[in-house]
Amino acid sequence: YTMEGTWKPVKEVRTSVPQSGGGVTDDITYTTCQQEGRWIFNENKTGRRTDKNEVGSPLACSTISDRNLTYNYNKDDKSIEIKYAGTIVSDIGKVTTLDQTTLNIRIDDNTNPTVAKSTTYTLKRVQ
């Protein structure tokens, strides 16, 4: 299966595991508004990520982030690197699921060497 296409985010799972043991997992199901966001992966390794959320008073579903990106996906070891326009540090991680309808991308956060943190995004194919 190919990552290329348009995907909607449906949830994320944030995991934090300190070296000392234990750990925390937060399972966040996205709202209807958040699911209107889109992750687009084009054939030429470019794309765009649009995030939406309820903001303002009264609350309205609005675009809170809209960024162009480039990506590199290695089908052999499932590694992925996503670089957003205007950022210095890329998001690096793994594609843990890729089938006709579902794409799971785990992004690792190595900023703190004593805590293993990651966020896994679950995306559903729109087209």
One Martini backbone bead per residue (centre of mass of N, CA, C, O) as a GRO file, in nm:
protein
  127
    1TYR     BB    1   0.101   0.033   0.012
    2THR     BB    2   0.023   0.380   0.005
    3MET     BB    3   0.061   0.709   0.131
    4GLU     BB    4  -0.062   0.833  -0.092
    5GLY     BB    5  -0.268   1.111  -0.013
    6THR     BB    6  -0.565   1.155   0.184
    7TRP     BB    7  -0.588   1.241   0.537
    8LYS     BB    8  -0.748   1.174   0.850
    9PRO     BB    9  -0.755   1.255   1.174
   10VAL     BB   10  -0.860   1.055   1.475
   11LYS     BB   11  -0.587   1.003   1.650
   12GLU     BB   12  -0.387   0.995   1.959
   13VAL     BB   13  -0.079   0.860   2.108
   14ARG     BB   14   0.073   0.919   2.420
   15THR     BB   15   0.411   0.840   2.520
   16SER     BB   16   0.574   0.788   2.852
   17VAL     BB   17   0.912   0.656   2.934
   18PRO     BB   18   1.098   0.613   3.188
   19GLN     BB   19   1.389   0.466   3.291
   20SER     BB   20   1.269   0.403   3.586
   21GLY     BB   21   0.982   0.353   3.488
   22GLY     BB   22   0.690   0.303   3.371
   23GLY     BB   23   0.418   0.510   3.254
   24VAL     BB   24   0.238   0.694   2.990
   25THR     BB   25  -0.098   0.692   2.840
   26ASP     BB   26  -0.255   0.886   2.581
   27ASP     BB   27  -0.591   0.882   2.455
   28ILE     BB   28  -0.686   1.076   2.162
   29THR     BB   29  -0.987   1.173   2.048
   30TYR     BB   30  -1.114   1.327   1.791
   31THR     BB   31  -1.292   1.562   1.680
   32THR     BB   32  -1.480   1.656   1.426
   33CYS     BB   33  -1.305   1.899   1.368
   34GLN     BB   34  -1.021   1.764   1.374
   35GLN     BB   35  -1.111   1.564   1.132
   36GLU     BB   36  -1.086   1.807   0.914
   37GLY     BB   37  -0.821   1.753   0.886
   38ARG     BB   38  -0.506   1.727   0.686
   39TRP     BB   39  -0.304   1.474   0.522
   40ILE     BB   40  -0.064   1.521   0.258
   41PHE     BB   41   0.067   1.283   0.015
   42ASN     BB   42   0.292   1.299  -0.232
   43GLU     BB   43   0.486   1.160  -0.479
   44ASN     BB   44   0.726   1.399  -0.443
   45LYS     BB   45   0.762   1.433  -0.116
   46THR     BB   46   0.519   1.605  -0.064
   47GLY     BB   47   0.306   1.835   0.140
   48ARG     BB   48   0.026   1.863   0.385
   49ARG     BB   49  -0.074   2.021   0.701
   50THR     BB   50  -0.400   2.032   0.857
   51ASP     BB   51  -0.524   2.195   1.144
   52LYS     BB   52  -0.806   2.156   1.366
   53ASN     BB   53  -1.019   2.372   1.582
   54GLU     BB   54  -1.174   2.493   1.858
   55VAL     BB   55  -1.227   2.849   1.846
   56GLY     BB   56  -1.324   3.093   2.037
   57SER     BB   57  -1.602   3.348   2.067
   58PRO     BB   58  -1.753   3.149   1.963
   59LEU     BB   59  -1.715   2.841   1.876
   60ALA     BB   60  -1.494   2.746   1.602
   61CYS     BB   61  -1.401   2.587   1.319
   62SER     BB   62  -1.046   2.601   1.273
   63THR     BB   63  -0.751   2.689   1.141
   64ILE     BB   64  -0.431   2.641   1.321
   65SER     BB   65  -0.275   2.476   1.086
   66ASP     BB   66  -0.059   2.533   0.780
   67ARG     BB   67   0.167   2.299   0.627
   68ASN     BB   68   0.435   2.240   0.464
   69LEU     BB   69   0.598   1.938   0.326
   70THR     BB   70   0.844   1.688   0.371
   71TYR     BB   71   0.921   1.340   0.275
   72ASN     BB   72   1.051   1.019   0.411
   73TYR     BB   73   1.002   0.679   0.299
   74ASN     BB   74   1.092   0.353   0.425
   75LYS     BB   75   0.981   0.042   0.344
   76ASP     BB   76   1.182  -0.148   0.485
   77ASP     BB   77   1.194   0.010   0.794
   78LYS     BB   78   0.952   0.236   0.824
   79SER     BB   79   1.076   0.501   0.799
   80ILE     BB   80   1.025   0.853   0.900
   81GLU     BB   81   1.038   1.190   0.753
   82ILE     BB   82   0.927   1.515   0.871
   83LYS     BB   83   0.927   1.841   0.708
   84TYR     BB   84   0.861   2.157   0.800
   85ALA     BB   85   0.806   2.454   0.712
   86GLY     BB   86   1.024   2.652   0.912
   87THR     BB   87   1.188   2.413   1.020
   88ILE     BB   88   1.462   2.232   1.160
   89VAL     BB   89   1.322   1.991   1.290
   90SER     BB   90   1.246   1.678   1.243
   91ASP     BB   91   1.021   1.423   1.208
   92ILE     BB   92   1.082   1.105   1.369
   93GLY     BB   93   1.001   0.758   1.262
   94LYS     BB   94   0.715   0.536   1.222
   95VAL     BB   95   0.540   0.303   1.030
   96THR     BB   96   0.297   0.086   1.180
   97THR     BB   97   0.062   0.151   0.963
   98LEU     BB   98  -0.035   0.022   0.622
   99ASP     BB   99  -0.330   0.059   0.441
  100GLN     BB  100  -0.610   0.129   0.273
  101THR     BB  101  -0.729   0.305   0.549
  102THR     BB  102  -0.456   0.302   0.733
  103LEU     BB  103  -0.242   0.538   0.926
  104ASN     BB  104   0.050   0.495   1.125
  105ILE     BB  105   0.237   0.747   1.312
  106ARG     BB  106   0.549   0.747   1.477
  107ILE     BB  107   0.676   0.998   1.692
  108ASP     BB  108   0.983   1.084   1.815
  109ASP     BB  109   1.106   1.208   2.141
  110ASN     BB  110   1.460   1.309   2.213
  111THR     BB  111   1.504   1.554   2.416
  112ASN     BB  112   1.489   1.335   2.651
  113PRO     BB  113   1.709   1.084   2.750
  114THR     BB  114   1.519   0.968   3.007
  115VAL     BB  115   1.270   0.986   2.795
  116ALA     BB  116   1.030   0.802   2.621
  117LYS     BB  117   0.882   0.961   2.345
  118SER     BB  118   0.550   0.948   2.184
  119THR     BB  119   0.351   0.988   1.876
  120THR     BB  120   0.045   0.843   1.757
  121TYR     BB  121  -0.102   0.858   1.445
  122THR     BB  122  -0.437   0.830   1.325
  123LEU     BB  123  -0.526   0.756   0.988
  124LYS     BB  124  -0.770   0.820   0.731
  125ARG     BB  125  -0.879   0.761   0.427
  126VAL     BB  126  -1.014   0.978   0.175
  127GLN     BB  127  -0.817   0.936  -0.122
   0.00000   0.00000   0.00000
